[in-house]
Amino acid sequence: MTPTRPCLRSGYPAAVDLIEITDPDSIESLIGVTVGPTEWREVTQEMIDSFARLTGDHQWIHVDVERAREESPFGTTIAHGNLTLAMIDGFRDGLVTVDRDVFQLGVNLGWNRVRFPTPVPAGSRIRASAELIGSEERDGGWIENVTRFTVEVEGGEKPCCVADSVTRLLRAPAG
């Protein structure tokens, strides 16, 4: 167990547990390990509105507070699914760490599977857990990992997002 600490990039508190990738040989033993959850993070209407401006997705269910209150089955605006997905990157450093002396580079290849089983109402809080579900050696010193992130809304019965992230780590040159 690693004590709670601020994440390096996000500044949000980290999980109590971490998937610590210290060398290529340790990855296999980490498959099936679930860590987290992180601390809660609020999803504000301001965040939702900013995301709408950046993406051009101004669907009323996200940005029209009055209409959502009156017409939405949720009684309020909800976060864009892709905002919830993007917030995973803010949780990632608190769930998975990589030894930068062993790996010179990590890259995001995208997502294999993404689902949004329940909405994220504006003003609610979310947190994430992670499970390393697969790893494969690739040519050129790369290792491809698949990590399943599960995001929950505080007080919710089902997750609001389940997504399989595909990343690659490049081994640092020997020497």
C-alpha positions as CSV (number, residue, x, y, z in Angstrom):
1,M,0.0,0.0,0.0
2,T,1.2,3.5,-0.9
3,P,-0.1,6.4,1.1
4,T,-2.3,9.0,-0.6
5,R,-0.2,11.6,-2.3
6,P,-0.8,14.2,-5.0
7,C,-0.5,13.1,-8.6
8,L,2.4,14.5,-10.4
9,R,0.5,16.1,-13.3
10,S,-3.1,16.5,-12.2
11,G,-2.5,17.7,-8.6
12,Y,-5.5,15.6,-7.5
13,P,-5.1,13.0,-4.7
14,A,-3.8,9.6,-5.8
15,A,-5.3,6.2,-5.0
16,V,-4.3,4.3,-2.0
17,D,-3.0,1.5,-4.2
18,L,-1.0,1.7,-7.4
19,I,-0.2,-0.5,-10.3
20,E,3.6,0.1,-10.2
21,I,5.3,-0.9,-13.5
22,T,9.0,-1.1,-12.4
23,D,10.3,-3.3,-15.2
24,P,9.1,-5.3,-18.2
25,D,9.3,-8.6,-16.3
26,S,6.9,-7.4,-13.5
27,I,4.0,-6.5,-15.9
28,E,2.7,-10.1,-16.2
29,S,2.3,-10.4,-12.4
30,L,0.2,-7.2,-12.5
31,I,-2.5,-8.5,-14.9
32,G,-5.7,-8.8,-13.0
33,V,-4.7,-6.4,-10.3
34,T,-7.3,-3.8,-9.5
35,V,-6.3,-0.6,-7.8
36,G,-8.2,2.5,-6.5
37,P,-10.4,4.1,-6.1
38,T,-9.0,7.6,-6.4
39,E,-10.4,10.5,-4.3
40,W,-13.6,12.1,-5.5
41,R,-13.5,14.9,-8.1
42,E,-16.5,17.2,-8.7
43,V,-17.9,17.6,-12.3
44,T,-19.1,21.2,-12.4
45,Q,-21.4,22.9,-14.9
46,E,-18.5,25.2,-15.7
47,M,-16.4,22.1,-16.7
48,I,-19.3,20.8,-18.9
49,D,-19.8,24.3,-20.5
50,S,-16.0,24.5,-21.2
51,F,-16.1,21.1,-22.8
52,A,-19.0,22.1,-24.9
53,R,-17.1,25.2,-26.1
54,L,-14.0,23.2,-26.9
55,T,-15.8,20.4,-28.8
56,G,-18.7,22.3,-30.3
57,D,-21.2,19.9,-28.7
58,H,-23.9,22.2,-27.3
59,Q,-26.6,19.6,-26.9
60,W,-29.2,21.0,-24.5
61,I,-29.0,18.1,-22.1
62,H,-25.4,19.3,-21.3
63,V,-25.6,23.1,-21.4
64,D,-29.2,24.3,-20.9
65,V,-29.7,24.1,-17.1
66,E,-33.3,25.4,-17.2
67,R,-34.5,23.1,-20.0
68,A,-32.7,20.1,-18.5
69,R,-34.4,20.8,-15.1
70,E,-37.8,20.9,-16.8
71,E,-37.5,18.3,-19.7
72,S,-34.6,15.9,-18.9
73,P,-35.4,12.6,-17.3
74,F,-32.3,13.3,-15.0
75,G,-33.7,16.6,-13.7
76,T,-30.4,18.4,-14.4
77,T,-27.7,18.8,-17.0
78,I,-25.3,15.9,-17.4
79,A,-21.7,15.7,-18.5
80,H,-20.8,14.7,-22.0
81,G,-19.7,11.1,-22.1
82,N,-16.5,12.1,-23.7
83,L,-15.8,14.6,-20.9
84,T,-16.1,11.7,-18.4
85,L,-13.8,9.7,-20.6
86,A,-11.3,12.5,-20.8
87,M,-11.3,12.9,-17.0
88,I,-9.7,9.4,-16.8
89,D,-6.4,10.9,-17.8
90,G,-6.6,13.1,-14.6
91,F,-7.0,10.0,-12.5
92,R,-4.5,7.8,-14.4
93,D,-1.3,9.0,-12.6
94,G,-2.9,8.2,-9.2
95,L,-3.6,4.6,-10.3
96,V,-0.7,3.6,-12.6
97,T,3.0,4.5,-12.3
98,V,5.8,3.7,-14.6
99,D,9.5,3.7,-13.7
100,R,11.0,6.4,-16.0
101,D,14.5,5.0,-15.7
102,V,13.3,1.7,-17.2
103,F,10.9,3.1,-19.8
104,Q,11.8,6.2,-21.8
105,L,8.4,6.9,-23.2
106,G,4.7,6.1,-22.8
107,V,2.1,6.8,-25.5
108,N,-1.6,6.6,-25.6
109,L,-3.0,4.5,-28.5
110,G,-6.6,5.0,-27.7
111,W,-9.5,3.0,-26.4
112,N,-10.6,-0.6,-27.2
113,R,-14.0,-0.4,-25.5
114,V,-15.9,2.5,-24.0
115,R,-19.3,2.4,-22.3
116,F,-21.3,5.0,-20.4
117,P,-23.9,2.9,-18.4
118,T,-25.2,5.9,-16.3
119,P,-25.0,9.7,-16.7
120,V,-22.9,12.1,-14.6
121,P,-25.2,14.9,-13.3
122,A,-23.7,18.3,-13.1
123,G,-22.4,18.9,-9.6
124,S,-21.8,15.2,-8.8
125,R,-18.5,13.7,-7.9
126,I,-16.7,10.9,-9.7
127,R,-13.7,8.7,-8.9
128,A,-11.9,5.9,-10.8
129,S,-10.4,2.5,-10.3
130,A,-8.1,0.7,-12.7
131,E,-7.3,-2.9,-13.6
132,L,-4.4,-4.0,-15.9
133,I,-6.2,-6.6,-18.2
134,G,-3.5,-7.4,-20.7
135,S,0.0,-6.8,-21.9
136,E,1.9,-7.8,-25.0
137,E,5.5,-7.4,-26.2
138,R,5.7,-5.5,-29.5
139,D,8.5,-4.9,-32.0
140,G,11.2,-2.3,-31.4
141,G,11.2,-2.5,-27.5
142,W,7.6,-1.6,-27.1
143,I,5.2,-3.2,-24.6
144,E,1.5,-2.7,-25.2
145,N,-0.8,-2.6,-22.1
146,V,-4.6,-2.6,-21.8
147,T,-5.9,-1.0,-18.6
148,R,-9.6,-1.0,-17.8
149,F,-10.8,2.1,-16.0
150,T,-14.1,2.1,-14.1
151,V,-15.5,5.5,-13.2
152,E,-18.3,5.8,-10.6
153,V,-20.6,8.6,-9.5
154,E,-20.8,9.1,-5.8
155,G,-24.0,7.4,-4.6
156,G,-24.6,5.6,-7.9
157,E,-25.4,2.0,-8.3
158,K,-23.7,1.4,-11.6
159,P,-20.5,2.9,-13.1
160,C,-20.8,5.9,-15.3
161,C,-17.9,4.9,-17.5
162,V,-16.0,1.6,-18.2
163,A,-13.2,2.1,-20.7
164,D,-10.2,0.0,-21.9
165,S,-7.2,2.2,-22.4
166,V,-4.4,1.0,-24.8
167,T,-1.0,2.4,-24.1
168,R,2.6,1.5,-25.1
169,L,5.8,1.8,-23.1
170,L,9.1,2.0,-24.8
171,R,12.1,0.5,-23.0
172,A,14.9,2.9,-22.2
173,P,18.2,2.1,-24.0
174,A,20.5,-0.1,-21.9
175,G,23.5,1.5,-20.5
